[in-house]
Amino acid sequence: MEAIVLAGGFGTRLRQVVSDLPKPMAPIAGRPFLEILLSSLARKGFSRVILSLGHMANKVSSYFGDGYAGMELVYEIEAVPLGTGGAVRQALLRGKDDHIFVFNGDTYLDLEVADVEAQWQKNRAPIIVSREVPDTARYGRLNSSNGRVLEFVEKSVAGAGLINAGCYVLPLNILDDFSLGQAFSLETDFLAKAVGMQQFDLFVTNGHFIDIGVPEDYLRAQTELAERL
C-alpha cells in the first residue's frame, strides 16, 4: 500500500510553542511527530510513503533520508504553497498503484487500514474517513446516509457528530481536472463540491484521533501519545 502524508504547512497556530521546526517535526515525548506517524504506517503494512513538503522541507528530508522502518520515502516538495489540494495533485503523480491513502502530517489517526483497503477493493470508490466526536464545532461535520458522504457542513455547528478525519483513499486520477501548480483546498474547493456529484464512500473509524495543530492539543498529545506508544 502507498500513502501521501501532507506535511508542508507553515504551522502558524503552533508557532508560539514550536518556532524552529516544521509542524510535523514538532517533538512529542521526545520524538518528532512525523516519526510517530510513519512508525504507525509501517506497522499497518504500508511500503511506500510520499511526503508532500514545503516549509522547512530540508529538516524533514535530512532527518529521514530515503527510507524509514522498511518503507520507501519519496519527497514531493512545493516550490510555492499549493494548499492541500495542489499538494495532493502533485503527489498523486508519484503514485504507482491505482489508489492511494492520504493522511495529514499533523494528525495521529490509529486507522483500521486493512478494513479501509478492503472497502476500496470492494467498491472502487473514493473514501472519506470520518470520526465521531463530542463536539464538531472546531472541525465542521459530515452528513451521510447509507455509507455515503452527502455534505460537508461548515465549522461552528456544535454538538456530537461525524467529522472529516483528514484521511482519504483516492484514485490517482481524481484531481486531473485541476492544473498542476494550481493552489487550492482539497476540502473546500474539491471534496465539499464533489460529494454532491459523485459517489464518496464513508468509513467511520474508531481509532484514536488527535490533531496537534493548535497549542492546547499539541500539549495534550504529549501525554496521550506517550501513554499509547
N, C-alpha and C positions, 0 to 999 in steps of 0.2 A: 504493500500500500504506500501511497505517496501523500504528502501533506504540504500545504503552504502555511507558513507562520508569518503573520503580518507584524513586523517589528520595526517599522520605520517612522513612527510618530515622534513628535517633539516632546511629549510628556509634560506639557505645560502645567497641568494641575499638580503634578508630582514634583515639580522642580524645586519647591521650597524645602523638600526633605531629601531629594536626590538630584543634585545640580550638575554633577560632573560625569554622569553616565547616561546612556540612552535608557529609556524606561524599562525595556525588557531585561536589562542587565542590573537593575536595582537589586541589592542584596536582600535575601530572605533567609534568616537564620544562618547567615554566613555563606550562602551560595547565591550566584546570580539567578534571578527568577527564570530566565530563559533556560538555564541548565536544568532546573526542576521540571520545566515543561517538556524539554527534549527527552529527559530521562523517562518521563511518563509515556511519551510517544514510542520510545524504543521498547518499553515493556509491553505495549499494546500491539506490537507487530509491524510498525512502520519501518520501511527500509530506506526511504529517501525523503528528505525534507528540503523544500525550497524556502530559504529565509529571505523575505522581502524587507529590505533595509533602506534607510535614508539617513536620518540624523545620527551622527557618530557611528556610521556603519563599520568603520575600521576597528572599533573597540569590540564589536561582535565577531567579525571575521578573524581577527588576530587571536582571540580567545579560543575559538572552537576549531579553526582550521577547516579541512575538507571532510571531516567526519567526526561523528560522536556516537558512542555506545553502539557501534556496529552499523550506524546509519550513514548513508552518503548525504553530505550537506552541499547544497547548491545556493549560491548567492545571487540574488537579483537586486541590484542597487539603483535607487532612483537618482537621477541627476537633478531633478526638481521635484517638490512634493506633488504627488498624484492623487492623494486621497485614498481611501480604502479600495474604491472601485478601480481606479487607474493602476494601483499597485497589483491587485489581483489580475487585472487584464494582462499586465506584462508577465507576471509569474506563471500564468497558465500556459504560456508559450514553452515553458521549461518542462511541462508535464509529459510523461511517457505513456501513461495509461489512458483509458477513455474517460476517467473521472478522477477527482482529487478532493481530499478533505481540506478545509480552510479553518485555521484557528487564529485567534487574536493573541498576539505576543504579550499582552498584559493581563490575560485571563487564565486562571487554572481551572480546568474542567476535567473531572475524572469521568470521561465519556465511555459509554459501553460500545466501544469501537466495533467489535465483532457483530453486534446487533445492528448497528447503523450500516455497516458494509453489507450485511445480509439483506437489509431493506433496499439498498441500492440495487443489488443484484436481482432482486425480485421485481422491482417496479421500473428501474432505469429512469427515475425522475429525480430532479434536484431535491435535496433535503435541507430543511432549516431545522436546526436543533434548538429546542426550547427548554426552559426550566421553570418550574413552579416556584414563585417567591411570595412572601407575605405582603409585599407592597411593590407594585410595578411603577410607582411614580418616577423613580430615578431613571428607569430603563426604557419606558414605553412597553406596551403589551402587544401580544399577538392574539388575534381572533382566529379560531379554527373550527373545522367541522369535519367529522369522519376521516380524521387523519390527514387533512389538507389545510394548508395555511390560506386564510381568506383575506386577512387585512392586517396591516401594521397600524397601530394606534399610537398617536404622539405621546411623548412623555407628559408627566404631571397627572395622569389618571391613577388615582390612589386605589389601594385595596389589593387583595390577593389575586393572582392570575399568572398566566404564562408570559414569559419574556423571551426575546431573542437572546440566546446564549452566546451569540457571536461565533458560532461554528456552523459550517455548511459542508455539504457534499455537492460538488458541481461537475457537470460535464465540461470538458476542456473548451468546447466551442461556445459556451453560453454567453460570453461577452463580446463575440465577434462583431456585433453591430457598433461597438464603441471603437474609436480610433486609438491606436497606440499613442501613448504620450498625452492622452486626454485626461485631465483631472476630474474625478467625480467620486461621489459617495456610493459605495456598493449598496448601502442600506436605503438611503433616501432616493437616490437617482435611479437605482435599478430595482432592487427587491420590492420596495414598497409599491412600485408601479407594476412590476411583472407578475406579482401574485394574483392580480385580478385578470390576467390574460393567459396564463399558462399554469400547469399543474406544478405545485411545490408541495412535496410531502412534508409532514411534520414528524419529528422524533422528539419525544419528551424524555429527557434524561433525568435520572435520579442521582447522578453523580455529584460529588462535592463541587461547588462553584464559588469562586471568589475572583473579583476584578480588582487589581491593585492600582487602578488608575487615579484614585483620589487618596489623599494622605491618610484619612481615617481607615480606609480599607487596606491600605498598604501596611499600616501598623497592626491591624487585625490579622493580616496574613502572617506576620512574624510568629505569632503563637499558633494559629490554626494549622498552617502548613508544616511548621516544625513538629507539631504533635503527630500529624499524619505521616510524615516522612522519616 
